[in-house]
Amino acid sequence: MKTQAFVPLVTHPEANSDAFGAHATAAAAILGAGIHALAVNASIPKVSNALSRMLLDTPELIRQAETASRERGNQLLAILKEKAAATGVDFTGEAVSAPLPLMTEVAADRARYYDLSLVGWEAGNSTAQATAEAVVFGSGRPTILLPELVDISSFNHIAIAWDGTRVAARAVADAQSLLKHADRVSVLTVIDEKPLKEKAPEERLASALRQRGVDAEAVTITGQDCPIAQTLQQTAIERGCQLLVMGGYGHSRLRDFVLGGATQGVLSSLLMPVLLSH
């Protein structure tokens, strides 16, 4: 059975960049996966009152916004289809319209039907960030975040952010197929960010991975008052890692997710491809 990757495309109010098409197909090729892309276009409620027509011509503004959203969705689908054909990646795509408050929820719901999601991330793009958060916490599937300014060439050296928790273990399990094909794995544990349940958990995981034939090395990190997400990503980058695997920490409070520090940091400032699993 072939792996299928879900690729949500955000179109409004801030759309994915053209670069995402190349990044998503490159990642899919590395994973040996086909792509199913979904352009989520905006459906904006019509406003019908005399004042809105006289002062702003609101119905026309709504029509223009919806048209721009559909056109951008079609452009992104066309770019993905072209890049997929060039890299030999199987591709299917479709477009749906959704009300503004439900666009990210539609993406998360559709992601449940696939093995994993590939989500584009651009600095300052709050729509892409909200979509990533919704897919990570709402799909029940692992999500690989792909930053706009980082080219994807391979996942031969993978870093794991490890603290021995259930969420971290879930992330490692979701990344098994990647780990077993990697040339090297670095297990990263930050020792001064929060109390750990056991001493040297990174050594225990590295040893367990080596028993399975993975070339794994334990790496102990001190945060030195640096944000945890930046510490993990910078350490991974300095070691030559191309992917960081980590658990997505968060809990619901009145239906809003309160994110853990590392998760929030990654979603806010993504420096490299990151596999998040919740």
SERO-4910 file (N, C-alpha, C, O; in steps of 0.05 Angstrom, whole numbers):
BEGIN
 pado doro    nc1    nc2    nc3   cac1   cac2   cac3    cc1    cc2    cc3    oc1    oc2    oc3
  Met    A     17    -24      0      0      0      0     18     25      0     35     28     17
  Lys    A     13     43    -19     29     67    -21     21     89     -2     -3     93      2
  Thr    A     40    102     10     35    124     28     22    147     12     30    153    -10
  Gln    A      2    160     25    -11    183     13     -8    207     31    -15    206     55
  Ala    A      3    229     20      7    253     35    -15    274     28    -21    278      5
  Phe    A    -26    286     48    -46    306     45    -33    334     45    -17    340     62
  Val    A    -40    350     25    -28    377     23    -50    398     22    -62    402      1
  Pro    A    -55    411     45    -75    433     45    -63    458     34    -40    465     41
  Leu    A    -77    472     17    -68    497      5    -85    520     15   -109    521     12
  Val    A    -72    539     28    -87    562     39    -87    584     18    -68    590      5
  Thr    A   -111    598     16   -115    617     -6   -125    644      4   -124    663    -12
  His    A   -134    646     29   -146    671     38   -146    672     68   -152    651     81
  Pro    A   -141    695     81   -133    720     69   -103    721     60    -96    738     44
  Glu    A    -87    702     70    -59    700     62    -55    673     50    -61    652     62
  Ala    A    -44    672     26    -42    647     11    -13    636     14      5    650     20
  Asn    A    -11    610      8     16    598      7     31    610    -16     20    620    -36
  Ser    A     58    609    -14     76    619    -35     79    598    -57     73    574    -53
  Asp    A     89    606    -80     94    587   -102    115    566    -94    114    544   -103
  Ala    A    134    574    -76    155    556    -68    144    530    -55    157    509    -55
  Phe    A    121    532    -43    110    509    -29    106    485    -47    109    462    -39
  Gly    A     99    490    -72     95    468    -91    120    451    -94    118    427    -94
  Ala    A    143    464    -97    168    450   -100    175    435    -74    184    412    -75
  His    A    171    448    -52    178    436    -26    161    411    -20    171    390    -12
  Ala    A    135    414    -25    116    391    -20    122    367    -37    122    345    -28
  Thr    A    127    372    -63    133    349    -81    160    337    -75    164    313    -77
  Ala    A    180    353    -67    206    343    -60    203    325    -35    215    303    -34
  Ala    A    188    334    -15    184    318      9    169    292      3    176    271     13
  Ala    A    149    294    -14    134    270    -21    152    250    -36    149    226    -31
  Ala    A    169    260    -53    187    242    -67    206    227    -48    211    203    -51
  Ile    A    216    242    -28    233    229     -8    218    208      7    229    187     14
  Leu    A    193    213     13    176    195     29    166    172     12    155    152     22
  Gly    A    168    174    -14    157    154    -32    126    155    -32    113    134    -34
  Ala    A    116    179    -29     87    182    -25     74    196    -49     87    211    -63
  Gly    A     49    190    -53     33    206    -71     21    230    -57     21    231    -32
  Ile    A     11    249    -72      1    274    -61    -29    276    -67    -37    272    -90
  His    A    -45    284    -47    -72    293    -52    -73    322    -42    -71    326    -17
  Ala    A    -77    341    -60    -77    369    -52   -106    379    -51   -123    372    -67
  Leu    A   -110    397    -31   -137    408    -28   -134    439    -25   -123    449     -6
  Ala    A   -144    453    -45   -145    482    -43   -170    490    -28   -193    484    -36
  Val    A   -167    503     -5   -190    512     11   -195    541      5   -180    559     13
  Asn    A   -216    546    -10   -223    573    -19   -244    586      0   -259    572     13
  Ala    A   -244    612      0   -260    627     18   -289    629      8   -293    636    -15
  Ser    A   -308    625     26   -336    631     21   -345    651     42   -346    645     65
  Ile    A   -350    675     32   -355    698     51   -385    704     50   -397    708     29
  Pro    A   -398    706     74   -427    712     75   -433    738     61   -419    758     65
  Lys    A   -454    739     46   -463    763     32   -475    783     52   -490    775     70
  Val    A   -469    809     48   -480    830     64   -500    845     47   -493    856     26
  Ser    A   -525    846     56   -545    859     40   -559    881     56   -580    876     69
  Asn    A   -548    905     55   -563    928     65   -554    952     49   -533    953     37
  Ala    A   -571    972     49   -568    996     32   -542   1010     39   -528   1020     21
  Leu    A   -535   1012     65   -512   1027     73   -486   1014     62   -468   1028     53
  Ser    A   -484    988     63   -460    974     54   -457    978     24   -434    980     14
  Arg    A   -479    980      9   -477    984    -20   -468   1012    -27   -453   1017    -46
  Met    A   -479   1032    -12   -473   1060    -18   -445   1068    -10   -432   1082    -25
  Leu    A   -435   1059     13   -410   1068     23   -386   1052     14   -365   1064      7
  Leu    A   -388   1026     13   -365   1009      7   -369    990    -16   -350    978    -26
  Asp    A   -394    988    -26   -401    967    -45   -391    940    -36   -376    926    -49
  Thr    A   -399    933    -11   -390    908      2   -395    883    -15   -377    866    -16
  Pro    A   -418    880    -28   -421    856    -44   -400    853    -66   -391    830    -71
  Glu    A   -391    875    -78   -370    873    -98   -343    866    -86   -328    851    -97
  Leu    A   -337    877    -62   -312    870    -48   -312    840    -41   -291    827    -44
  Ile    A   -335    830    -33   -337    801    -26   -332    785    -51   -318    765    -51
  Arg    A   -344    793    -73   -341    778    -98   -312    778   -107   -301    757   -115
  Gln    A   -298    801   -104   -270    802   -112   -253    784    -94   -235    771   -104
  Ala    A   -258    784    -68   -243    768    -50   -246    738    -56   -227    723    -56
  Glu    A   -271    730    -61   -276    701    -67   -263    694    -94   -252    672    -96
  Thr    A   -264    711   -113   -252    706   -139   -222    703   -136   -209    685   -147
  Ala    A   -210    722   -121   -181    720   -117   -173    695   -102   -152    683   -109
  Ser    A   -189    686    -83   -183    661    -68   -184    637    -87   -166    621    -87
  Arg    A   -205    636   -104   -207    613   -123   -184    613   -143   -173    592   -149
  Glu    A   -178    637   -153   -156    638   -173   -129    630   -161   -114    616   -174
  Arg    A   -124    638   -136    -99    630   -123    -99    600   -118    -79    587   -121
  Gly    A   -122    589   -109   -124    560   -105   -118    545   -131   -104    525   -130
  Asn    A   -129    554   -153   -124    541   -179    -94    543   -187    -83    524   -198
  Gln    A    -82    566   -181    -54    570   -187    -36    550   -171    -18    538   -182
  Leu    A    -42    548   -145    -27    530   -128    -30    501   -137    -11    486   -137
  Leu    A    -55    493   -143    -59    466   -153    -43    461   -179    -32    439   -182
  Ala    A    -43    480   -197    -29    477   -222      1    474   -217     15    458   -230
  Ile    A     12    490   -199     41    489   -192     48    461   -181     67    449   -189
  Leu    A     31    452   -162     36    426   -150     35    404   -171     52    385   -171
  Lys    A     15    405   -188     12    384   -209     37    384   -227     47    363   -234
  Glu    A     46    408   -235     70    410   -252     95    399   -238    110    384   -250
  Lys    A     99    406   -213    122    397   -198    121    367   -193    141    353   -194
  Ala    A     97    357   -187     94    328   -183    101    313   -208    114    292   -206
  Ala    A     92    322   -231     98    308   -256    128    308   -261    139    289   -272
  Ala    A    142    330   -255    170    333   -259    187    314   -241    209    307   -248
  Thr    A    176    308   -217    190    291   -198    180    263   -197    189    247   -180
  Gly    A    160    256   -213    149    229   -213    132    222   -190    129    199   -182
  Val    A    119    243   -178    102    239   -155     73    237   -164     64    255   -179
  Asp    A     58    216   -156     30    214   -163     15    238   -151     19    245   -128
  Phe    A     -3    250   -166    -17    274   -157    -47    272   -163    -56    265   -185
  Thr    A    -63    280   -143    -91    286   -147    -97    312   -132    -83    318   -112
  Gly    A   -116    327   -141   -122    352   -129   -152    359   -132   -165    350   -150
  Glu    A   -161    376   -114   -188    386   -114   -190    412   -100   -171    420    -86
  Ala    A   -212    426   -103   -217    451    -89   -244    450    -76   -263    439    -86
  Val    A   -246    462    -52   -271    465    -38   -273    493    -28   -253    507    -25
  Ser    A   -298    502    -23   -302    528    -11   -313    525     17   -328    506     23
  Ala    A   -304    542     35   -312    540     63   -314    568     75   -300    586     67
  Pro    A   -332    571     94   -334    597    108   -308    604    122   -294    585    131
  Leu    A   -301    629    125   -276    637    136   -270    624    163   -247    615    167
  Pro    A   -289    622    182   -282    611    208   -277    581    207   -266    569    226
  Leu    A   -285    567    185   -283    538    183   -261    529    164   -258    504    160
  Met    A   -246    547    152   -227    538    132   -205    520    143   -198    499    131
  Thr    A   -195    526    166   -174    509    178   -186    483    188   -173    462    186
  Glu    A   -211    484    197   -224    459    206   -229    440    183   -226    415    187
  Val    A   -236    450    160   -239    434    136   -213    419    129   -213    396    123
  Ala    A   -191    434    131   -165    422    125   -159    399    144   -150    378    136
  Ala    A   -164    404    170   -158    384    191   -176    359    187   -166    336    189
  Asp    A   -201    363    180   -219    341    176   -211    324    152   -211    299    154
  Arg    A   -203    336    130   -195    321    106   -169    306    111   -165    285    100
  Ala    A   -151    317    128   -125    305    132   -128    277    145   -110    261    143
  Arg    A   -150    272    159   -154    247    173   -155    223    154   -152    200    162
  Tyr    A   -160    228    128   -163    206    109   -136    198     96   -136    181     79
  Tyr    A   -114    211    105    -88    206     92    -67    198    113    -73    200    137
  Asp    A    -44    190    104    -24    179    123     -9    201    138     -2    198    161
  Leu    A     -5    223    125      8    246    138      1    271    122    -10    269    100
  Ser    A      8    294    133      3    319    119     29    334    115     48    333    131
  Leu    A     31    348     93     53    367     86     41    395     85     24    401     68
  Val    A     50    412    103     38    438    106     58    460    101     80    459    113
  Gly    A     52    479     85     70    501     79     70    522    101     49    528    113
  Trp    A     93    533    106     96    554    127    112    577    116    134    573    105
  Glu    A    101    601    119    115    625    110    116    645    134     96    648    148
  Ala    A    138    659    137    140    678    159    119    700    155    116    711    134
  Gly    A    105    706    177     84    727    176     58    718    164     39    735    163
  Asn    A     56    694    155     31    684    144     14    671    165     17    647    171
  Ser    A     -4    686    178    -20    675    200    -40    654    190    -47    637    206
  Thr    A    -48    655    165    -67    635    154    -53    608    153    -64    587    161
  Ala    A    -28    608    143    -13    583    142     -7    572    170     -9    548    174
  Gln    A     -1    589    189      4    581    216    -21    569    229    -19    548    242
  Ala    A    -44    582    225    -69    572    236    -76    545    224    -87    527    238
  Thr    A    -71    542    198    -76    516    185    -58    494    196    -67    472    201
  Ala    A    -33    500    199    -14    481    211    -23    472    238    -24    448    245
  Glu    A    -31    491    255    -40    485    282    -65    467    282    -67    448    297
  Ala    A    -84    474    264   -108    458    263   -103    430    253   -115    411    264
  Val    A    -85    427    234    -80    400    223    -64    383    244    -70    360    248
  Val    A    -44    396    257    -29    381    277    -47    371    299    -45    347    307
  Phe    A    -65    388    310    -81    380    333   -108    368    326   -121    356    343
  Gly    A   -117    371    301   -143    361    295   -145    337    276   -166    325    274
  Ser    A   -122    330    264   -123    309    244   -118    281    255   -128    261    243
  Gly    A   -103    279    277    -95    252    286    -74    239    269    -69    215    271
  Arg    A    -61    255    252    -40    246    234    -15    262    238    -17    286    245
  Pro    A      9    251    233     33    267    234     33    289    212     22    285    190
  Thr    A     45    311    219     46    334    200     75    344    197     88    349    217
  Ile    A     84    346    172    110    357    167    107    386    158     94    391    137
  Leu    A    118    405    173    117    433    166    141    439    149    164    432    155
  Leu    A    136    453    126    157    459    107    160    489    104    143    502     93
  Pro    A    183    500    114    187    529    112    193    538     84    205    524     68
  Glu    A    184    562     78    186    573     51    215    575     41    221    570     18
  Leu    A    233    583     59    260    590     51    281    567     54    305    572     52
  Val    A    271    543     59    289    520     62    283    499     40    261    489     39
  Asp    A    303    494     23    299    474      2    300    446     14    315    441     33
  Ile    A    285    428      2    283    400     12    300    383     -7    293    381    -31
  Ser    A    320    370      4    337    353    -13    336    324     -3    336    305    -20
  Ser    A    337    319     23    336    292     34    329    294     63    330    316     76
  Phe    A    322    271     75    318    269    104    337    247    114    329    229    130
  Asn    A    362    248    106    381    227    113    391    229    142    398    209    154
  His    A    391    254    152    399    258    180    376    271    195    368    293    189
  Ile    A    365    256    214    340    264    227    347    269    257    361    254    270
  Ala    A    336    291    267    338    297    296    311    291    309    290    295    298
  Ile    A    313    281    334    289    276    350    290    293    375    310    291    390
  Ala    A    270    309    380    268    323    406    256    304    426    232    297    423
  Trp    A    271    297    446    263    275    464    263    283    493    283    293    503
  Asp    A    241    279    507    240    283    536    227    260    551    221    262    575
  Gly    A    222    238    536    211    214    549    181    215    554    171    197    567
  Thr    A    167    234    543    138    236    548    122    221    527    133    211    507
  Arg    A     96    217    533     79    203    514     78    216    487     78    203    466
  Val    A     76    243    487     74    257    462     99    254    445     98    250    421
  Ala    A    122    254    458    147    250    444    149    222    433    158    217    410
  Ala    A    139    202    448    139    174    439    121    171    415    128    156    397
  Arg    A     98    185    415     80    183    393     94    194    367     91    183    346
  Ala    A    109    215    370    122    227    347    143    208    336    145    205    312
  Val    A    158    195    353    178    175    344    164    152    330    174    143    309
  Ala    A    142    143    340    127    121    327    117    130    300    119    114    280
  Asp    A    107    154    298     98    164    272    120    168    252    115    168    228
  Ala    A    145    171    261    167    175    243    183    150    238    205    151    226
  Gln    A    173    127    246    188    102    244    198     96    215    222     89    211
  Ser    A    181    100    195    189     94    168    212    112    159    229    104    143
  Leu    A    212    137    168    234    155    162    259    148    176    281    149    165
  Leu    A    257    141    202    280    135    218    295    111    208    320    110    208
  Lys    A    281     90    199    294     66    191    309     69    165    327     53    158
  His    A    302     90    149    316     95    124    337    117    126    351    122    107
  Ala    A    339    129    150    358    151    154    386    140    157    390    118    167
  Asp    A    406    155    148    434    148    152    442    152    181    458    137    192
  Arg    A    432    174    193    439    181    220    415    192    235    397    205    222
  Val    A    414    188    261    393    200    278    406    212    302    422    199    316
  Ser    A    400    237    308    410    251    332    386    254    352    366    267    345
  Val    A    389    243    376    368    246    396    375    269    414    395    268    429
  Leu    A    359    291    413    365    315    427    348    318    453    324    315    452
  Thr    A    361    322    475    347    327    501    358    352    514    382    354    519
  Val    A    340    371    519    347    395    533    344    389    563    322    383    572
  Ile    A    366    392    578    366    383    606    358    404    626    352    398    649
  Asp    A    358    430    618    352    451    637    327    466    631    323    488    642
  Glu    A    309    455    614    285    469    607    262    462    625    245    479    632
  Lys    A    260    437    634    240    428    653    249    403    666    268    390    656
  Pro    A    237    395    689    246    370    702    240    346    684    219    344    671
  Leu    A    259    328    683    256    303    667    250    280    686    259    280    708
  Lys    A    234    261    676    225    238    693    248    219    699    247    205    719
  Glu    A    268    218    682    291    200    687    317    213    678    317    233    663
  Lys    A    338    202    687    365    212    680    372    201    652    369    178    646
  Ala    A    383    219    636    393    212    609    373    197    592    379    176    582
  Pro    A    349    208    588    329    194    570    338    193    541    330    175    527
  Glu    A    356    212    533    365    211    506    383    187    501    383    176    479
  Glu    A    399    179    521    415    155    518    398    130    516    405    112    501
  Arg    A    377    129    531    359    106    531    346    103    503    345     81    493
  Leu    A    336    125    492    323    123    466    344    117    444    338    100    427
  Ala    A    367    129    445    388    124    425    395     94    426    399     82    405
  Ser    A    398     83    450    404     55    452    382     37    441    388     18    427
  Ala    A    357     44    446    334     29    436    334     30    405    327     10    392
  Leu    A    340     53    394    340     55    365    363     39    352    360     27    331
  Arg    A    386     39    366    409     24    356    403     -6    356    412    -21    338
  Gln    A    387    -15    375    379    -43    376    362    -51    352    360    -74    344
  Arg    A    349    -31    340    332    -35    316    348    -30    290    336    -30    268
  Gly    A    374    -25    292    390    -21    269    393      7    260    403     12    238
  Val    A    385     27    276    387     55    269    413     66    281    419     61    304
  Asp    A    428     81    265    452     94    274    444    119    289    442    141    278
  Ala    A    441    116    316    430    138    332    451    147    353    465    130    365
  Glu    A    452    173    357    470    185    376    455    203    396    437    218    387
  Ala    A    461    201    421    448    218    442    463    244    443    487    245    443
  Val    A    447    266    445    459    293    447    445    308    470    421    312    470
  Thr    A    461    316    489    451    331    512    455    361    507    476    369    499
  Ile    A    434    377    512    434    405    506    427    421    531    410    413    547
  Thr    A    441    444    535    433    463    555    421    487    541    433    497    521
  Gly    A    398    496    550    384    517    536    396    544    538    394    560    519
  Gln    A    409    551    560    423    577    564    404    600    559    410    619    545
  Asp    A    380    598    571    359    619    569    350    626    541    338    647    537
  Cys    A    355    608    522    345    611    495    318    597    492    315    576    505
  Pro    A    299    608    477    274    594    473    278    565    464    295    560    447
  Ile    A    263    547    476    267    518    471    265    511    442    281    494    432
  Ala    A    246    522    427    243    516    399    267    524    383    276    510    365
  Gln    A    278    548    389    302    557    375    326    540    382    342    533    365
  Thr    A    328    532    408    351    515    416    350    488    401    371    480    391
  Leu    A    327    475    400    325    450    386    331    452    356    346    436    345
  Gln    A    319    472    343    323    475    314    352    483    308    364    472    289
  Gln    A    363    501    323    390    510    317    410    487    321    429    483    306
  Thr    A    406    471    343    423    448    347    421    428    325    442    417    315
  Ala    A    397    423    316    393    404    294    406    414    268    419    398    254
  Ile    A    403    440    263    415    451    239    446    450    240    459    442    221
  Glu    A    457    457    263    486    456    267    497    428    263    520    424    255
  Arg    A    482    408    270    490    380    267    485    369    239    492    346    233
  Gly    A    474    386    221    469    377    194    444    362    190    441    348    169
  Cys    A    425    363    208    400    349    206    382    363    186    382    387    184
  Gln    A    366    347    171    348    359    151    319    358    160    301    369    147
  Leu    A    313    344    183    286    342    193    287    339    223    304    324    234
  Leu    A    269    353    237    267    351    266    240    337    272    219    346    263
  Val    A    241    316    288    217    302    296    211    310    325    228    307    343
  Met    A    186    319    330    179    327    358    149    324    362    133    324    344
  Gly    A    142    321    388    114    319    395    102    346    395    114    366    402
  Gly    A     76    348    388     61    373    389     46    374    416     27    360    420
  Tyr    A     56    392    433     45    394    460     23    415    460     27    438    451
  Gly    A      1    408    472    -21    427    475    -45    414    489    -48    390    488
  His    A    -61    431    502    -86    421    513   -108    441    509   -103    465    505
  Ser    A   -132    431    509   -155    448    502   -165    463    527   -168    451    548
  Arg    A   -170    488    523   -183    504    544   -205    520    531   -201    539    516
  Leu    A   -230    512    537   -253    525    525   -251    525    494   -257    545    481
  Arg    A   -243    501    484   -241    496    455   -217    510    442   -213    506    418
  Asp    A   -202    526    456   -178    538    445   -154    523    455   -152    517    479
  Phe    A   -135    516    437   -111    501    445    -91    520    458    -84    541    447
  Val    A    -82    512    482    -60    525    496    -35    509    489    -33    486    498
  Leu    A    -17    521    474      6    506    463     29    506    483     33    524    498
  Gly    A     44    484    482     69    482    496     89    501    484     87    509    461
  Gly    A    110    508    500    130    528    491    144    520    466    147    536    448
  Ala    A    153    495    464    168    486    440    149    486    415    158    494    394
  Thr    A    125    476    419    106    475    397     99    503    387    100    508    363
  Gln    A     93    521    405     87    549    398    111    562    384    108    577    364
  Gly    A    135    556    394    159    568    382    163    558    354    171    574    336
  Val    A    159    533    348    162    522    321    141    534    303    148    541    280
  Leu    A    116    535    312     95    546    295     99    575    289     90    586    268
  Ser    A    113    589    307    117    618    304    143    624    288    144    644    273
  Ser    A    163    608    291    189    613    278    201    586    269    217    574    284
  Leu    A    194    578    245    203    552    234    229    556    219    229    571    200
  Leu    A    250    543    227    276    546    215    284    523    197    302    525    181
  Met    A    269    500    199    276    476    184    251    459    182    232    464    197
  Pro    A    250    439    165    227    421    165    224    407    192    243    397    203
  Val    A    199    406    201    194    394    228    170    376    225    149    384    215
  Leu    A    173    351    235    150    333    237    138    336    264    151    330    284
  Leu    A    113    345    266     99    348    291     77    327    293     63    322    274
  Ser    A     76    314    316     56    294    320     42    298    347     56    303    367
  His    A     16    296    347      1    300    372    -16    276    379    -30    275    399
***
